[in-house]
Amino acid sequence: MTKRTMARTTADTATKASEAVKVAKGTTRTQPVLSPRALNRATLDRQLLLRRSPLSAGAAVEHLVGLQAQEVKPPYYALAARLEGFTPEELSGLLADRAAVRIVTMRSTIHLHTADDSLTLRPLVQPARDREINYFRKGLVGVDLDRLAVLARELVEAEPRTMKQLREALSAEWPDADPQSLAVAARCRLPLVQVTPRGLWGRSAQVALTTAEHWLGRPAEPAASPDDAVLRYLAAFGPASVKDMQTWSGLTRMRAAFERLRPRLLTFRDENGVELFDLPDAPRPDPDTPAPPRLLPEFDNLLLSHADRTRVIPAENRGRTWQANTFYCPLLVDGFLAGVWRIIGDALVIEPFTELTKAQRVDVAEEAERVVGVLHGEASYDIRFGTVIA
């Protein structure tokens, strides 16, 4: 783990927290209890959302262990919210130079990772991809999965292929199998990356795939160790429980890694008594630390990477960032989900869930203007409060 990942310390709130008692290895030990607000501020700090960071785009992507990238624009909005001096060209440049890639990793979703991370994190989550294939077994009767992986690799390394092209080519070999199941099996067995111009700001294209090794010109690397993955997760999302880390990664049976690391970690409890682990020198700001408003993209990992999401999403706002198959961009006010937003025509429209104070509306509008300025340059967008959810 790099020094970047472990950087920045602030006031530890453990001395202010109430205590819970744990019996472990025959001894009684007290564990401070962290409130949702204390967890909120700690997580926001590590997510670079309490104050904008001077990190480069590449360093931020590394620290955050990747960015959700189901669509093209979310990674750009994610970094615009987090970094000082960020420009979309910086992130596009990393993709164009193959220093970053878009690849299926955590939770079977597309993430934007540094090239180095793509070669170690993808093997780490391979057990989850193997389980995913099991859901498609009915469509893969008679298919030799090892043969499928070899053939699919030959196809995409000869030239990048769309999923449609991959389905058609594999169906020629196994005409009785389900075409979609064949393509999913190939995606699960191989580390397939989306080649540029897909993912470039203002220049994107349809998805075309090749292997990470072929695209990067480097051989596969050993999987990141579960212990290292836990440490990096805590640096970006902690304090957190075993189930939180499993939710983020899509992996199971991670308890053993936490137990191996226990002597190196601090432990806490949340208000429900769940044990939380953390790095000793990670920031845990005072719960009263101000949290400025932030406009995040849909699927931002801040909202998806814990089993218990109340540290960011109040119970009354759970499920309010999507409706049917439409997902909306979350608005944070005072560190918590407080509304949604999206660009509609020539306006950036903000819909708070409850009435904001005059000062909050001013701060939110200023943040929206900043986002527009960072990502849309000379384009003219009105900033207005209105209805986003249809």
Buried (B, 14 or more C-beta within 10 A) or exposed (E): EEEBBBBBEBEBBBEBBEEBEBEEEEEEEEBBBBBBBBBBBBBBBBBBBBBBBEBBBBBBBBBBBBBBBBBBBBBBBBBBBBBEEBBBEBBBBBBBEBBBBBBBBBBBBBBBBBBBBBBBBBBBBBBBBEBBBEEBEEBBEEBEBEEBBEBBBEBBBEEBBEBEBBBBBBBEBBEEBBBEBBBBBBBBBBBBBBBBBBBBBEEBEEBBBBBBBBBBEBEEBEBBEBBBBBBBBBBBBBBBBBBBBBBBBBBEEBEEBBEEBEEEBBBBBBBEEBBBBBBEEBBBBEBEBEBBBBBBBBBBBBBBBBBBBBBBBBEEBEEBBEEEEEBBBBBBBEBBBBBBBBBBEEBBBBBBBEEBEEEBBEBBBEBBEBBBEBBEEEEEBEBEBEEBBE
